[in-house]
Amino acid sequence: MCHYATTQYKLHYACVTCRVAFKRHPPEAGAHHPCPICSRPLLCAGHDFAAPPRRDTRAWSVVAALLAEGLRYEGRGTCGCTRTPRPRPRTRAQLRSDRVAAERADVTLARLLEG
């Protein structure tokens, strides 16, 4: 049975400017969740996002880069049946090495980390 089919779980949404994260239900089509601090739209970070501490600006810069690429922190497939870990870089050095690997393979960073 599909894991996400029985219950609608909240997603993690993050504001990288304010360095905060919240769990919210998905908004209506065309709408967005505003940040309660700065009123900018929150970025969807996925089901398995673990926000770094607010004071850790380096870790938040990595999160900002990944969310800007359109990546989300998901550990399950779209229906939730399979548990395939999709590791995400946690440090700038890991992000840099992944970008170099993507450039060498002539693919985007998002494509490299998805596959």
Long-range contacts (C-beta under 8 A, 24 or more apart in sequence): 1-81, 2-79, 2-80, 2-81, 3-76, 3-79, 3-80, 3-81, 4-47, 4-76, 4-79, 4-80, 5-79, 5-80, 9-47, 11-44, 11-45, 11-46, 11-47, 12-44, 12-45, 12-46, 12-47, 12-48, 12-49, 12-51, 12-73, 13-42, 13-43, 13-44, 13-45, 14-42, 14-43, 14-45, 14-49, 14-51, 14-63, 14-67, 15-40, 15-42, 15-43, 16-43, 16-60, 16-63, 16-64, 16-67, 19-52, 19-54, 19-57, 19-60, 20-51, 20-54, 21-45, 21-49, 21-51, 43-67, 44-72, 45-72, 45-73, 46-72, 46-73, 46-74, 47-73, 47-74, 47-75, 47-76, 48-73, 48-74, 48-75, 48-76, 49-73, 58-91, 58-92, 59-90, 59-91, 61-92, 62-89, 62-90, 62-91, 62-92, 62-94, 62-95, 65-95, 66-95, 66-113, 69-108, 69-109, 69-110, 70-110, 71-109, 71-110, 71-113, 71-114, 86-113, 86-114, 87-113, 88-113, 89-113
